[in-house]
Amino acid sequence: MDKIDNLTEYFSKFPGIGTRQAKRFVYFLLTRNNGYLNELSDLIQELKKDIKVCESCCRFYTPNNSSNNPNLCNICINKNRDRNILMVVAKDTDLTNIERVGNYNGMYFVLGGFVSVLEKYPKQKIKIEKLLNIIQKRMENKELKEIILALSLNPDGENTMEYVSDILKPLVEKHKLKISTLGRGLSTGTELEYLDNNTFENAFKNRV
């Protein structure tokens, strides 16, 4: 395998990227000067050195050295956020889009993926144990009243909602928490990553 095909294979592993688009990326890079390629290479190599995972919501973030708690992201340390509501999303891109829309002011938890219908080891696919620990801690601090399962309405998203709901059921019943999902306005097959402002606002207001 030559270098073009080798790099094409790497790009094709990116979410939503097929072989043709991956190869276009490679040919684009071949037209750039060495300065551009060196800067891109440096950014990739430094990415994991500069980015951390928030201890509370599990999202990727850039630490703020001036923060009193550098292990928490800017959302989790924000005292103006509503700590009575916890929105559970699958991916960082979902969280980013919801924040961009700007209709939600509660807290988050990023599962880190989905549980597919035929998955044999669901606990290895998402951060369900971490979620349980976070909810338990919030309940001890009397900070939580509602959990919103904000997952895409596709087969994997719906299966994940069902799995998470079953796991959370004892905790929800014990503490009399409200557990809800996004409602009308969110059509079947919709990816949260691509929601527009009005669609998310309607789905959030009509959660059930």
C-alpha positions in Angstrom: 0.0 0.0 0.0 1.5 3.4 -1.0 1.4 6.5 1.2 -1.7 7.9 -0.6 -3.7 4.8 0.0 -2.4 4.5 3.5 -3.5 8.0 4.5 -6.8 7.5 2.6 -7.5 4.5 4.8 -6.9 6.6 8.0 -9.2 9.4 6.8 -11.9 6.9 5.8 -12.1 5.8 9.5 -13.4 9.3 10.4 -17.2 9.4 11.2 -19.2 10.0 8.0 -16.2 9.9 5.7 -16.1 7.5 2.8 -13.2 6.4 0.7 -13.7 9.0 -2.1 -13.9 11.9 0.3 -10.9 10.6 2.3 -8.9 10.5 -0.9 -9.9 14.1 -1.7 -8.5 15.0 1.7 -5.2 13.4 0.8 -4.9 15.2 -2.6 -5.8 18.5 -0.9 -2.9 18.0 1.5 -0.6 17.3 -1.4 -1.3 20.8 -2.7 -0.4 22.5 0.5 3.1 23.8 1.4 5.3 22.3 4.0 4.4 25.0 6.6 0.7 24.1 6.4 1.5 20.3 6.8 3.9 20.9 9.7 1.4 23.0 11.5 -1.4 20.4 11.0 1.0 17.7 12.2 1.9 19.6 15.3 -1.8 20.3 16.1 -2.6 16.6 15.8 0.3 15.5 17.9 -0.5 18.1 20.6 -4.2 17.5 20.6 -4.4 15.0 23.5 -1.8 16.8 25.5 -3.9 20.0 25.6 -7.4 18.4 25.8 -8.8 16.8 29.0 -12.0 14.9 29.8 -14.2 16.7 32.3 -14.5 14.7 35.6 -18.2 15.5 35.9 -19.8 15.6 32.4 -17.1 13.5 30.5 -16.9 16.0 27.6 -13.6 17.0 26.0 -12.4 20.5 27.0 -9.4 22.7 27.1 -8.4 23.3 30.8 -8.4 26.8 32.2 -5.2 27.3 34.3 -6.9 30.1 36.2 -9.8 27.9 37.3 -10.1 26.8 40.9 -10.9 23.3 39.6 -9.0 22.6 36.3 -10.5 19.1 36.2 -13.9 20.5 35.4 -15.0 22.2 32.2 -16.4 25.7 31.9 -20.0 24.4 31.9 -19.6 22.3 35.0 -18.0 25.1 37.1 -20.5 27.7 35.9 -22.6 28.6 39.0 -25.3 30.1 36.8 -26.2 26.7 35.3 -29.3 24.9 36.5 -28.0 21.9 38.5 -31.5 20.4 38.9 -31.5 19.2 35.3 -29.0 16.7 33.8 -29.1 16.2 30.0 -27.6 12.9 28.8 -26.2 13.0 25.3 -24.2 10.5 23.2 -21.4 12.6 21.8 -19.5 15.8 22.3 -20.8 17.1 19.0 -24.4 16.8 20.3 -23.5 18.8 23.4 -21.8 21.4 21.3 -24.8 21.8 19.0 -27.2 22.1 21.9 -25.0 24.8 23.5 -24.9 26.6 20.1 -28.7 26.6 19.9 -28.7 28.2 23.4 -32.1 27.1 24.7 -30.8 24.9 27.5 -29.1 26.0 30.7 -28.8 22.8 32.7 -25.9 20.3 33.1 -24.7 17.5 30.8 -23.3 14.0 30.7 -21.7 12.6 27.6 -22.2 8.8 27.3 -19.4 8.5 24.7 -21.4 6.6 22.1 -24.4 4.4 21.5 -25.5 0.8 22.4 -26.4 -0.9 19.2 -29.3 -3.4 19.1 -27.1 -6.4 18.8 -24.4 -5.2 21.2 -23.4 -8.0 23.6 -21.4 -5.9 26.0 -23.2 -2.6 26.4 -21.4 -1.4 29.5 -18.2 -1.4 27.5 -19.7 1.0 24.9 -20.9 3.8 27.0 -20.0 5.4 30.4 -23.0 4.0 32.2 -21.2 3.3 35.5 -19.8 6.9 35.5 -23.3 8.2 34.9 -24.7 6.3 37.9 -21.9 7.6 40.1 -22.6 11.2 39.0 -26.3 10.9 39.6 -25.8 9.4 43.0 -23.4 12.2 43.9 -25.8 14.8 42.7 -28.6 13.3 44.7 -26.5 13.3 47.9 -26.0 17.0 47.3 -29.7 17.5 46.5 -28.8 18.9 43.2 -30.9 16.8 40.8 -34.6 16.7 39.9 -34.8 15.6 36.3 -32.7 13.5 33.8 -33.3 14.2 30.1 -32.2 11.4 27.7 -31.4 13.5 24.6 -30.4 10.9 22.1 -30.8 10.7 18.4 -34.1 9.1 17.1 -32.5 6.3 15.2 -32.3 2.6 16.1 -29.1 2.9 18.0 -30.3 6.0 19.8 -33.6 4.5 20.8 -32.0 1.2 22.0 -29.5 3.3 24.1 -32.4 5.2 25.6 -34.1 2.0 26.5 -30.9 0.5 28.0 -30.1 3.6 30.0 -33.7 3.9 31.3 -33.6 0.3 32.5 -30.3 0.8 34.3 -31.4 4.1 35.9 -34.9 2.8 36.9 -34.0 1.7 40.5 -32.2 5.0 41.2 -35.0 7.1 39.6 -37.6 5.3 41.7 -35.6 5.5 44.9 -35.1 9.2 44.7 -38.3 10.0 42.8 -36.5 11.6 39.9 -38.2 12.6 36.7 -36.7 11.0 33.6 -37.8 12.4 30.3 -36.9 12.3 26.6 -37.1 15.0 23.9 -40.6 15.3 22.5 -42.4 16.6 19.5 -40.4 18.6 17.0 -37.7 15.9 16.8 -38.5 13.6 13.8 -37.5 10.0 13.5 -34.0 9.5 12.3 -32.9 13.0 13.4 -29.3 13.4 14.6 -28.9 15.9 17.5 -25.6 17.0 16.0 -27.5 18.7 13.1 -30.5 20.2 15.0 -31.6 23.7 14.2 -32.7 26.2 16.9 -36.4 25.9 16.5 -36.4 22.1 16.3 -34.5 21.7 19.5 -36.5 24.3 21.3 -39.8 22.6 20.4 -38.4 19.1 21.3 -37.0 20.4 24.6 -40.2 22.2 25.6 -42.3 19.2 24.7 -40.2 16.6 26.4 -42.1 13.7 27.9 
